[in-house]
């Protein structure tokens, strides 16, 4: 038999959906970790279960075996809870025995450094060499309720098993992940899976999610991470989730510098940029939660499986004040609360007690009068459920109002429209029925807004062109002639290879030639001092703006004198004569390389505003024109295109060309460490790169 596969099931299936389990470190002492885990395994697992103990003949009434090599069959999973110094040998023994995967709950590895880090390196080496899959070390284990695998010490083995629902939670942290899992169960989520990955010597959050997204019983994936290993697998998972319409919600811990340091000491991980992670998640349709509660709220809404056809919400309350609050929150969530058509209002009014003192325009305020007619609320809700004028329904109820709650549950079962309930308390019957229940108006509406994004705004990850090997050869020939920091005219030559529109310009050798070039160009021009020693020209007086042809020679001479006085070692390589473009808007575009996700194209407000208002959007390369168009159109909350002086269609398309060109450049030329086009001047239907700085890898070390 293959050591890591039985020929029918994958290694990850054997690890996370085992048919047989051995536990090394199983204990008869119920309060020890080995006892807690084995009690959890014993109460729920229907397959073969083998405790491994060096001296005890039985563990909790189950026959025990001295070692893994003494087991009567090859098992799928080994759960290991022994001291850290023994763990590598146990995992090696498990691999030799043909066991498919191991969960190592023991701590004291890379998170403490020293000898522990060496032990973890050995675990990783064993996994890579033998193929045995690992969860941990330094984790709390996992829970697969669908297959009865409670391989964890998080849940009380005497408590009821959680409901085997469609929600999967994957957490790097064990303790906090366990806290989230318990809160999720209390909130009414059907938590069918909970996996704690710990130090991730082998399997990471991304790898586990990639496996779970294919599970038919998994409908929603929740993840809590401190750092994201295997970003390519994470993006593959996100793209697959888009294809399957399975919402993914991510909670990122370690956003601040202080928290990042805490994450390092907790799991031995390296935290990347939270801003970059948020941007990548937007690009790939992953919902980023602001808090643990936000993640659970989204899980409740997404677990319903409902989708919406629009953003119009009907708000139904017995309190006018609650209706106003919900309407405010709807606007914040990007939703509308439209006034209902007159004919629908008349139909709703006919269902209410008469005389009626509320409102049926939307928000619908039934007032307390509705208690006089117990069936009236149900009739009204059912009519809204059939309405062509609204796409979603948000309503309010008191936890003791059983009749009203029953009417709302009936509506939720009868309509395909999403329903969100604002209630004064958690009601078990409501949670069991799968109706999303919230205790605050903002939570009730924010989740409907997220559902609208999942339904209506899911990005399509388009095809991107393959690297152009001929272009790459031409560009590398250019780079071979430059220094580690390209001068502007060299950078513009590179931009042209990637079809990035730039200003018209000419490099000349003298003030006299500058005057002639200015006459040829016509209108006002910009003069720039080109020198390898002067990447930031304006700081040294190396730029002259709005120069006429008759002043070009004198201005060029004055510019040369200014630079040589301020930066004597800035050797003159030429004078760049550039057309002076008008600018209604200035943006900046560039390439940055993130330590986790790699090449990122950054687009934001340009000129001086980039330092004052950090309005940026980011895209991970590669991406297509549609992705660039969506990202740019979202700048400044969409006002970059919707405002009266915003981008017109041609200007937007020029910016798309710039962004796509930079994305291709970032992929084809990994030696480019940083590229900045600032400003991109925009006016009169054109967007043009007016200045560019490109830095090659190693430039900082060479300067040092």
N, C-alpha and C positions, 0 to 999 in steps of 0.2 A: 504493500500500500504506500502511495506517495506520502511523504512526511507531513505535507501541509494541505493535502486535498484528497478526498475520497473518490475523485473522478466525476462526481455529480454535483457537489456543492462547492461554492467559492470559499476561499480562506476567511473572508469577512463574514460569510454566513456561519461558518464553524465557530468563529469568535463571538458573534452577537446573536446567533440563533442556534445554539448548540442542541444536539440530541442526546449528548452525554456529557457529564461534568465530573471532574475531580477537584477536590479542594485540599491544597497543601497548607497546613496550619489550622485545619478544622479543630474546634475545641469543644469539650463538654461543658466548659464554663460559659454560661449564657451571656455574661456581661463583658467578656473579652471580645475583641473584634472578630477573631476566628469563630467564636460561638455565635455572635450576631449574624455574620454572613451565612454560616451553615444553617442556622435556624431559618433564615430567609429563603435559602435555596430549598430546604427540605419541605417547607410549607406549600410551595407553588409548583415545583418542577416535576413533570410526569416521566421524564426520561431516567436513564441510569445515573445514579449519584454515588460517588465514591469519595468518602473522606480519607485523607492521607495523614496518618499520625505514627510517629516512630515507636510508640509503646502501647497506646490504648487499642484494645481489640474492637471497640465500638465507639462511635460518636453519635450521641443523641439517638441511640437505638439502631444505628446503621452500621453494618460491618465496615471496619477501617482496614487500611492496607499500609504497610510500613513505608513504601515509596511508590513513585509513579511507575517504576519498572515492574512492580508487582501487580499492577492492575490486570484484571482478566480480559480487558479489551482495550483497543485504541480509542480514546475519548476525543471529543471535539474541543473541549475547553478545560483549562486548568485555572483555578482561582488561587492565587498565591498570597498568603499572609504570614510571612516569616521574617525574621530580622534581615535588614538590608544586606549584610555581608553574605547571606546565604542565597539571596535571590538570583544572582546570575547563574549559579550552578543549578538551581532548580529550573530555571528557564531552559538552560542547555539540556537538562535531563528530559524536560517536556518535549523539546524539539526532537531529541533522539528517539523518544517513545512514539513519535508520529502525531502528537497532539497539535491541533490546528491553530489554537490561540491561547493566550494567557492574559489574565487580568491581575496586575500587580498593584495591590493596595498599599503596600509598605511605603513609608516616607523615608527621608534622609538621603536623597540622591542629589541631583544637580542643584536643587533649591538651597542646599547647604554648602555646596562646593566641596573642595578637598577630596577625600576618599569617596564620598558619595557621588561626585561627578564622574570619577573613574568607573564606579560600578555602573552608572547609567550609560557611559560610553560602551561598556562591555555589553549591556543589554541591547543597545542599538546594533552593535556588531553581530551579535547572535541572531537577531531578527533578520538582518540583511543576508547573512550567510546561509541560514537554514530555511528562511521563508516563514517562520512562525510569526504570527501577528500578535501584537501586544497592545493592551490598554494600560496606561500608567507609565512609570510608577507614580507614587504620591497622588493617588486618586481614591475616590470613594466607591468605585465599582460602577455597575450599571444595572438598569432595570428594563426588561422586555416583557411587559405584562401579557402581550399577545401569545408568547410562547412559555409563559410562566417562569422566566429566568429572573430571579431576584438576587443577582450577584452583587450585593452591596451591603454596607452597614449603615445606610442612611435611614431607611424606613424601619419602623418598629415591627419586628416579626409577629407580634401579637395583634397588630392592627389589621383592618380589612384591606384587601388588595385594592389598588386604585382601579378606576374604570379603564378598560382597554380601549381608549378612544384614538382619534386620529392625530394627536399632537405628539411630536417628538422634541425633546429638549436635550441639547448637547452643550456641555459646559466644560471649560478648561478647569475651572475651580471645582473642587469637590465639596467643600463645606458650604460655600455660597450657592453652588449649584443645587445642593440638597435643600437649602433654604428656599430657593426658587421653586423647586419641585413640590415641596410641601405647600407653599403658597398657591401654586397652580392647582393642586388638588382641591384645596379649600375654596378657591375661586370658581370651581366647577369645570375646569378643563379636563378633557378626557386624555390624560397623560399616559399614552401607551408605551412610550419610550423615555428613558432618562439615562444618558451616558455621560460619565465624568472622565475626561481624558488625562487630567493631571499634567505630568511633565512631558508627555508625548514623546517618549523614547522611540516610538514607532508610529502608531495611529494618532492622527491629529483630529481636531474638530472638523477640519475640512474633509478629511478622508471618511470620517464617520458619517457626516452629512451627505457626502456623495453616495455612500452606500444606502443610507436610509431614504434618500429622495426617490429611489426606484421601488421602494416597498409599497405595494398597493394600499396597505392599511394606513400609511402615513399621508396625511392631508396637509399638515402645517409643520414647518420646521422652525424651532426657536433655538437660538445659539447665544451663549454668553462667552466672550473671549477676552483674554488679556493681551495676547498677541496672536497673529494669524499665520501659522505655518502652512506651507504648501498652498500659496495663493493661487497658483494655476488650477489646482484641484478645486479650490473654493469657487473660482469663476466658472469652471466646468459644471460644478453642481448648480450654481445660480442659473446658468443658461439652461440646464436640464429642467430646473424648477419652473422656469418661464415656459418651456415647451409643455410641461405637464400641468401648468396653472396651479402649482403648489406654492403658496406664499411662504417666504423666508423672512424671519424677523431676527435682527442681530442687535445685541446689547454689548457695547464695547466698554470694558473697564480699562482704566489706565490712560485717560485722556490728558490729564495734566502731567507736568514734569514730575511732580511729587508722586502721583499715582503710578506713573511709569516705573519709577524707582522701586515702588512697593511691589509691582508686578514682577520685576526682575528678581527680587529676593524671595518672592512667593513660589514661582514656578521655574526659575532659572531661564526666563524667556526674555526676548528683546522686543520692545513695543515699537511699532511703526507710527506714522503720522495718523492721528485720528481724522484729520480733515481729508486726507487722501482716501482713507477707508470709506468715509461718508460719500465722497464723490464716486468712488468705484461702485459702491452699493447702489447709488442712484442710477448709474449707467447700466447696471445689470438687474435692476428691478428688485433689489433687496431692501426691505423696510428697516430703517435704523430706529431703534427704540431710544427714547430719552431717559428711561428709567426702568427698573424692574416692573413696576406697576404698569407702565406703558406697554411693555412686552407682553405681559399677561392679558391686558385688555385687548390687544391686537389678536392674540391667540384665541380668545373667546369669540371674537367676531369672525375670524377666518375659519375657525373650526366648523361653523355652520355650513360651509360649502356654498353659500349663496353669493351671487354676483349681482351687480347693478347695471342697468342700461343707461343711467344718467346720474346727475348730481342734484336732482330736485327732491327735497325732503318735506314730508308732511309731519308737522309737530302737533301732537295731541296731548292736552293736559287738562286737569281740573283746576289749574292755577294759572292765572294770567302771568304772574311773575316768572314762573318756571318756563312758560312759553317764550317770554322775552329773552331769558338767559340762554335757552336752547337755540334760539334764532341767532343771537350774537355768536355763539360757539359754532354754529353751522357756517357762518361767514368766515370765521377764522380757519375752519377746516376746508375751505374752498368749495362749500356747498351753497345751495340757494334754498330759500323757503318761499316759493312763489305763491301769489294769491290764486286761489282756486277759481275756475270759471264760474260764472253766475249760475249756470244750470246745475253744477255739482254742489254749489253752496245751497241751492234750494232743496236738493235731494237730502243733504245732510241735515238741514234745518227741520225737515219733515220727520226726521228720526228722533229729534230731541223733545223733552217735555215742553209743554206750552203753558203760559208764555215763557219764552226762552230769553235769558239775560246774558248769555255768553256770546261767542263768536265762532263762525264756521268758515272764515275767509282763509285761514292758515297764517299763523298758528291757530289751531282749533282749540278753543277754550270751552269745555263743556260745563265748567263750574261744578259746584257740589250738587247741582240739580240732577245730575245724571244718576245719583244714588236713588232717586225716586223711581227710576225706571231701570231695573237691573239689566235688562237686555239691550238698552239703548246704546251703551258703549260698544258692545259687541257688533251691533248692526252698523254703527258708524265706522268702526275699524275695518269691518269687512268691505264696506263700500270704498274706503280709501285703498284697501288692498287690490281692488279691481280698477282703480282710477288710472286713466292714461295720462294724468297731469302730474303725477309724482312717481318717483323711482324708489324711494326709501321711506321708512316710517320710524319716527322717534316718539316715544310716549312715556308717560310718568304714572307711577302707581305707588301706593303705600303698602308696606309689606303685610299689613293686616287686612288689606282689602282683597280677600280671596276671590270674590266674584269678578272684580276687575282683572286680577291676574289671570284667572281662567280665560277671560275674553281675549286677553293679549296672547296667551299661549295658543288659543284656537286660531287667532289671526296668523301667528307665526307658522303654524302647521299648514294653513290653507293657502298662503301666498308665497310666490317665489321672490317677493321683494324683501330685501334685508330689513330686519326690525331691531331696534336698539331700545332697551328699557332702562329708564332712570328710576331707581327705587330707593326707599329709605333704609333698606337692609338687604342682606343676602337671604334669599328664599330658596331652600334646598330643592323644592319641586320645580322651580324655574331653572335652576342650574342643571338638574337632571334631565330636563327637557331639551337642553342645549340652546336656550334663548339667552343671548348676551345681556347681562345685567350689570349696571354700573351705579356707583353711589355719588357721582358728580357729573354735572351737565357737560363739562369739557371732555370728560372721558367718553361719555355717550356719543358725542358728535365727532370727536377726533378719530374714533375707530371707524365710523361711517366714511369719513374723509379718506382714510387709508384703504378702505374697501373699494371706494371709487377709483383710487389710483391703481389698485390691483386689477380692477375690472376694465378700466378705460385707458390707462396710461402705461401699460406694460411695454417696455421697449422691445423692439425686435433687434436681436444682435445680427446685423447684416454681414454679408461677405466683404472681406477686404482684399485688395489686390496683393498678389504675391510680390516679394522683393524683386526689384529690377536689377539684375546682376550687372547689366551694361552701365546703368546709371551709377551703381555703387563703385564700379571701376573708375569711371570718370571723376567722381567726387573724391575718391581716395588719391587719385593723381593730383587733384587740386590741393588736398590737405597735406600732401607730401611737400608742397612748396611753401606752406604757411608756417607760422609759429604756433605755439600751443593756444594762443588767444588770437583769433582771426580779426584782422582789421575790417572795418565796415564794408569796403568794396569787395573784399574776399568773401565775407559772409553773404553779401548780396548775390555774388556769383553762385554760391552754394544754394541759396534760396531759389534762384532761377531754375536750377535743376529739378526742383520739386514743385514747379508751377506756382510759386508763391508770388503774387503781384507786389511789385515794389516801385518806388519812385524812379523816374528817368534821371540818369546821372552819368557823369563822365569823370574819369580820373586823369588829372593833368599834372605836369611837373613844375610849373612856375606860375607866379601871379599873372604874367602876360598871357599864358595859355588859359588861365582861369577866366580872364576877361573875354577872350575869344569864345570859350565854351558858353559863357553866360549869354553872349550875343546870339549864338546859335540856338540856345535853348529858348530864349524869349521870356519875357516877364521877369519876376523877381526869383532869385535863386538862394540856395543855402551853400555856404562854403564851409568845408570841414578839413581839419588838419589830420592827415593819415600818418600814424606812427605805431609800430608794434609796442612801443613803450607807453602808449596813451589810449587805453581802452575806453576811458571815460573822458571824452574830449572837452565837453562843456565846462568841466571843473577847472580846466587849465586854460580857458579862453580860446579853445580850439574850434569854436563854431561861430559863424556869422549868419544871422537870419535876415531875410528880406532884402537881399543885396541886388541892386540894379546893375545892368551891364556896364554903365559908365563909372560905377563905383567899385566894380569887382576887383580891379588890380590893386587899388589902394587898400581895400578891406582885406585882401589876401596878404598883402605885405604887413599890415598891422596885426593880423592874426598870427602870422609866423613870428613876429617880434614878441607878442604877448606870450606865446607858448614857450619860446626859447628862453625868455626871462624867468618864467615860472618853473619849467621842467627842462633844464638844459640838456639832459640826456635823451630827450624825446626826438630821435632822428626823424627827419621829414622823408616819408616814402611817397608823398604826393598830396595834391589838393583835390578833394572830391567836390565837384560842382553838381549840385542836385536841384531839381525843380522844387519850388516852394509851393506846397500843396495847401489849399484851405482845409480847415478841419472844424466840422460841427461837433464831432465826437472823437475822442482819442481813446484807443484801447491798447492793451499790451498782450502779446502772445508769446509763449515760450515753452521750453522743454525743461523739466526737472526729473530727476531720477530718485524714486522713493526706495528705501532699503527693503521694503516688503513687496510692493507691486511693480517696481521698476519704472519704465518710461511713462511719464505723465505730461500731457499737454495742458498748459494753464492759460486761461483767457480771462482778462479782467479789465477794469478801468485803467486807462493809461496816463502817460504824462506824470504830472505831479500828483494826480488824484490816486495813483496806485499806492502812494505812501499814506494818504489821508483816509481814503475809503477802501478798505480791503474787500472789494466786491469782485470775487473771482468764481469761475467754474473750472472744473478739471475733468479730463478724460484720460482714461488709460489707453495707451496705444497697444494694438491697432484698433481702429474704429472706422466706420464708414461716414459718408457725408450726412446721412440722416441723423446719426448720433451727434455729430458736430452741430447740426442745425438745431436740434432739440436743446443741446447744452447752451449754445449761445443765446437762443431765444429765451432761456430762463434767467439770464442775468438781470440783476436788480428787480427780482420778482416779476420778470416778464416785461418790465417797462422799457427795456432796451429796444423792443420792437413795437410795443403798444402805445408808447407816448407819442405825442404829436410831432416831436422832433427826433423820434427814434430812428432805428435803421429802416431803410427802405429795402425792397426785395433784392435789388442788385447789390447793395452794400452788404446785406446778409450773406449773399452767395459768395462774394469776395472773401468774407471772413471765414466761411466754410472752407474755401480753397486753402486759405492760410492754415487753418487748424488741421485739415487732412494732410496737407503737405508736411507740416511739422510732425504729425504722427508717423508718416512714412519715413521721414528722416530719422526719427528716434529709434525705429525698428531696424532700419538698414545700417545705421551708423552708431553702434553702441559706444564708440569712442567719443562721441559728443556727450560731455558731462552736463552741459548747460547751454541753452540757447535763449536769447531774449530779443524779441522784436518790440521795441518801445521807443516812440509810439507807432501804432498803426493809425494813420490819419484818415478820417472818414468824412466825406462830403460829396455832394453832387453825383451820387450813384456809384462812387468808387471807394474802396478801402485799399490803402497802399502801405507797405512796410517802409517807414521813413528812416529807421535806424535799426541796426542789428548788431548783436554781440554774441559770438559763439566761442565757447571754451571747451577745449578738448581734455580728456582725462589725463591726469598727470600734471596739468598746468599749475595747480596749487603747490604740488610738491616741488616742481621746478623753480617756482618763484621763491619758495622757502629755502 
